[in-house]
Amino acid sequence: MPTRDFGEKPRRQWAPDARALNVLGDRWLMVIVRDLAAGPLRLDELRRWLPGVSAGALEARLAKMAEERLIVRRRFRSLPPRVDLELTDRGRSLLPVIGEIARWELQTNWSAPRADEWIDVAACFRLAPFLATAPNGADGELALTIEHEEKPQEYAYVRQSGRAKVEHRPAPDAAIRISGTAEQWVATLSPETNANALRIEGEQAPADAFLRLFDSR
């Protein structure tokens, strides 16, 4: 067994939790893992999803994640240059942890947006697959839309073979559709409102099951 001079003062503790927190103790790292959960993502799109992180800070986190074998980066010779990011098996193993962290917040301190938080309803969409211990309902798609005057943001909540994921794309064939403005989504997902301000088309029960993933009770 390695020995250590008692006069030394190492900065890190030798314990599994301490070692893990040295990697995961950055809030943006776990958010990046969540946003890569659906599959490979272009670096420029990830930057658009994380306006609260500077380009330099994001690059530093991605470098650390690659060093810790959480992601792989693939560079393509193209104009303009393209970089794709993808979770490794080690990175994907963090997804259940993200769900537990989010459930803890929902059960203890979830609230309407605070003054120091920017609103990104789509981030809640991307989290949804990890809030349920098993996806509710049969295989299929829910179309999720954030309405804007210029162009709506469209997402598909996909259930398949006992798993769920969210993809940033239209879902024209979805039998169930949930849509509303960002303000209406916030009102529905915030516990203070306790009312569904969204428009639901199709069967009500699967739509309600999706929204209950964010129920703080």
Contacts in CASP RR format, 6 or more apart in sequence:
PFRMAT RR
TARGET T0000
AUTHOR 0000-0000-0000
METHOD contacts of the structure
MODEL  1
MPTRDFGEKPRRQWAPDARALNVLGDRWLMVIVRDLAAGPLRLDELRRWL
PGVSAGALEARLAKMAEERLIVRRRFRSLPPRVDLELTDRGRSLLPVIGE
IARWELQTNWSAPRADEWIDVAACFRLAPFLATAPNGADGELALTIEHEE
KPQEYAYVRQSGRAKVEHRPAPDAAIRISGTAEQWVATLSPETNANALRI
EGEQAPADAFLRLFDSR
4 10 0 8 1.000
12 18 0 8 1.000
12 19 0 8 1.000
12 22 0 8 1.000
13 19 0 8 1.000
23 29 0 8 1.000
23 64 0 8 1.000
23 68 0 8 1.000
23 70 0 8 1.000
24 30 0 8 1.000
24 94 0 8 1.000
24 97 0 8 1.000
26 61 0 8 1.000
26 64 0 8 1.000
28 50 0 8 1.000
28 53 0 8 1.000
28 57 0 8 1.000
28 58 0 8 1.000
28 61 0 8 1.000
29 61 0 8 1.000
29 64 0 8 1.000
29 65 0 8 1.000
29 70 0 8 1.000
30 94 0 8 1.000
30 97 0 8 1.000
30 98 0 8 1.000
30 101 0 8 1.000
31 50 0 8 1.000
31 123 0 8 1.000
32 46 0 8 1.000
32 50 0 8 1.000
32 61 0 8 1.000
32 62 0 8 1.000
32 65 0 8 1.000
32 71 0 8 1.000
33 65 0 8 1.000
33 70 0 8 1.000
33 87 0 8 1.000
33 91 0 8 1.000
33 94 0 8 1.000
33 95 0 8 1.000
33 98 0 8 1.000
34 95 0 8 1.000
34 98 0 8 1.000
34 123 0 8 1.000
34 126 0 8 1.000
34 127 0 8 1.000
34 130 0 8 1.000
35 41 0 8 1.000
35 46 0 8 1.000
35 49 0 8 1.000
35 50 0 8 1.000
35 123 0 8 1.000
35 126 0 8 1.000
36 46 0 8 1.000
36 71 0 8 1.000
36 85 0 8 1.000
36 86 0 8 1.000
36 87 0 8 1.000
37 87 0 8 1.000
37 92 0 8 1.000
37 95 0 8 1.000
37 126 0 8 1.000
37 129 0 8 1.000
37 130 0 8 1.000
37 165 0 8 1.000
38 126 0 8 1.000
38 165 0 8 1.000
38 166 0 8 1.000
38 167 0 8 1.000
38 168 0 8 1.000
39 86 0 8 1.000
39 87 0 8 1.000
40 74 0 8 1.000
40 84 0 8 1.000
40 85 0 8 1.000
40 86 0 8 1.000
41 84 0 8 1.000
41 85 0 8 1.000
41 86 0 8 1.000
42 82 0 8 1.000
42 83 0 8 1.000
42 84 0 8 1.000
42 85 0 8 1.000
43 62 0 8 1.000
43 82 0 8 1.000
43 83 0 8 1.000
43 84 0 8 1.000
43 85 0 8 1.000
45 168 0 8 1.000
46 58 0 8 1.000
46 85 0 8 1.000
47 55 0 8 1.000
47 58 0 8 1.000
49 120 0 8 1.000
49 122 0 8 1.000
49 123 0 8 1.000
50 58 0 8 1.000
51 118 0 8 1.000
52 118 0 8 1.000
53 61 0 8 1.000
62 71 0 8 1.000
62 73 0 8 1.000
62 85 0 8 1.000
65 71 0 8 1.000
66 72 0 8 1.000
66 73 0 8 1.000
68 90 0 8 1.000
69 88 0 8 1.000
69 90 0 8 1.000
69 91 0 8 1.000
70 87 0 8 1.000
70 88 0 8 1.000
70 90 0 8 1.000
70 91 0 8 1.000
70 94 0 8 1.000
71 85 0 8 1.000
71 86 0 8 1.000
71 87 0 8 1.000
71 88 0 8 1.000
71 91 0 8 1.000
72 85 0 8 1.000
72 86 0 8 1.000
72 88 0 8 1.000
73 83 0 8 1.000
73 84 0 8 1.000
73 85 0 8 1.000
74 83 0 8 1.000
74 84 0 8 1.000
74 85 0 8 1.000
74 86 0 8 1.000
75 81 0 8 1.000
75 82 0 8 1.000
75 83 0 8 1.000
76 82 0 8 1.000
76 83 0 8 1.000
76 84 0 8 1.000
95 130 0 8 1.000
96 130 0 8 1.000
98 127 0 8 1.000
98 130 0 8 1.000
99 127 0 8 1.000
99 130 0 8 1.000
99 131 0 8 1.000
102 127 0 8 1.000
102 130 0 8 1.000
102 131 0 8 1.000
103 131 0 8 1.000
106 131 0 8 1.000
106 214 0 8 1.000
106 215 0 8 1.000
106 216 0 8 1.000
107 216 0 8 1.000
110 191 0 8 1.000
110 214 0 8 1.000
110 216 0 8 1.000
111 190 0 8 1.000
111 191 0 8 1.000
111 192 0 8 1.000
112 186 0 8 1.000
112 190 0 8 1.000
112 191 0 8 1.000
112 192 0 8 1.000
112 193 0 8 1.000
113 119 0 8 1.000
113 186 0 8 1.000
113 190 0 8 1.000
119 182 0 8 1.000
119 186 0 8 1.000
121 146 0 8 1.000
121 182 0 8 1.000
121 185 0 8 1.000
121 186 0 8 1.000
121 189 0 8 1.000
122 146 0 8 1.000
122 153 0 8 1.000
122 155 0 8 1.000
122 168 0 8 1.000
124 185 0 8 1.000
124 189 0 8 1.000
124 214 0 8 1.000
125 144 0 8 1.000
125 155 0 8 1.000
125 157 0 8 1.000
125 166 0 8 1.000
126 166 0 8 1.000
128 157 0 8 1.000
128 164 0 8 1.000
128 166 0 8 1.000
128 210 0 8 1.000
128 213 0 8 1.000
128 214 0 8 1.000
129 135 0 8 1.000
129 157 0 8 1.000
129 163 0 8 1.000
129 164 0 8 1.000
129 165 0 8 1.000
129 166 0 8 1.000
131 213 0 8 1.000
131 214 0 8 1.000
132 164 0 8 1.000
132 213 0 8 1.000
134 162 0 8 1.000
135 159 0 8 1.000
135 162 0 8 1.000
135 163 0 8 1.000
135 164 0 8 1.000
136 159 0 8 1.000
136 206 0 8 1.000
136 209 0 8 1.000
136 210 0 8 1.000
137 159 0 8 1.000
137 206 0 8 1.000
137 209 0 8 1.000
138 159 0 8 1.000
139 159 0 8 1.000
139 160 0 8 1.000
139 161 0 8 1.000
139 162 0 8 1.000
140 158 0 8 1.000
140 159 0 8 1.000
140 160 0 8 1.000
140 174 0 8 1.000
140 175 0 8 1.000
141 156 0 8 1.000
141 157 0 8 1.000
141 158 0 8 1.000
141 159 0 8 1.000
141 171 0 8 1.000
141 173 0 8 1.000
141 174 0 8 1.000
141 175 0 8 1.000
141 176 0 8 1.000
142 156 0 8 1.000
142 157 0 8 1.000
142 171 0 8 1.000
142 174 0 8 1.000
142 176 0 8 1.000
142 177 0 8 1.000
142 178 0 8 1.000
142 206 0 8 1.000
142 207 0 8 1.000
142 210 0 8 1.000
143 154 0 8 1.000
143 155 0 8 1.000
143 156 0 8 1.000
143 170 0 8 1.000
143 171 0 8 1.000
143 172 0 8 1.000
143 174 0 8 1.000
143 176 0 8 1.000
143 177 0 8 1.000
143 178 0 8 1.000
143 179 0 8 1.000
144 154 0 8 1.000
144 155 0 8 1.000
144 156 0 8 1.000
144 157 0 8 1.000
144 166 0 8 1.000
144 171 0 8 1.000
144 178 0 8 1.000
144 179 0 8 1.000
145 152 0 8 1.000
145 153 0 8 1.000
145 154 0 8 1.000
145 155 0 8 1.000
145 177 0 8 1.000
145 178 0 8 1.000
145 179 0 8 1.000
145 180 0 8 1.000
146 152 0 8 1.000
146 153 0 8 1.000
146 179 0 8 1.000
146 180 0 8 1.000
146 181 0 8 1.000
146 182 0 8 1.000
146 185 0 8 1.000
147 179 0 8 1.000
147 180 0 8 1.000
147 181 0 8 1.000
148 181 0 8 1.000
148 182 0 8 1.000
152 179 0 8 1.000
153 168 0 8 1.000
154 168 0 8 1.000
154 169 0 8 1.000
154 170 0 8 1.000
154 171 0 8 1.000
155 166 0 8 1.000
155 167 0 8 1.000
155 168 0 8 1.000
155 169 0 8 1.000
155 171 0 8 1.000
156 166 0 8 1.000
156 167 0 8 1.000
156 169 0 8 1.000
156 170 0 8 1.000
156 171 0 8 1.000
156 174 0 8 1.000
157 164 0 8 1.000
157 165 0 8 1.000
157 166 0 8 1.000
157 210 0 8 1.000
158 164 0 8 1.000
158 165 0 8 1.000
158 166 0 8 1.000
158 167 0 8 1.000
171 177 0 8 1.000
175 202 0 8 1.000
175 203 0 8 1.000
176 200 0 8 1.000
176 201 0 8 1.000
176 202 0 8 1.000
176 203 0 8 1.000
176 206 0 8 1.000
176 207 0 8 1.000
177 199 0 8 1.000
177 200 0 8 1.000
177 201 0 8 1.000
177 202 0 8 1.000
178 198 0 8 1.000
178 199 0 8 1.000
178 200 0 8 1.000
178 201 0 8 1.000
178 207 0 8 1.000
178 210 0 8 1.000
178 211 0 8 1.000
179 198 0 8 1.000
179 199 0 8 1.000
179 201 0 8 1.000
180 197 0 8 1.000
180 198 0 8 1.000
180 199 0 8 1.000
184 197 0 8 1.000
184 198 0 8 1.000
185 197 0 8 1.000
185 198 0 8 1.000
187 193 0 8 1.000
187 195 0 8 1.000
187 197 0 8 1.000
188 195 0 8 1.000
188 196 0 8 1.000
188 197 0 8 1.000
188 198 0 8 1.000
188 211 0 8 1.000
189 211 0 8 1.000
189 214 0 8 1.000
191 215 0 8 1.000
191 216 0 8 1.000
191 217 0 8 1.000
196 211 0 8 1.000
198 211 0 8 1.000
200 207 0 8 1.000
END
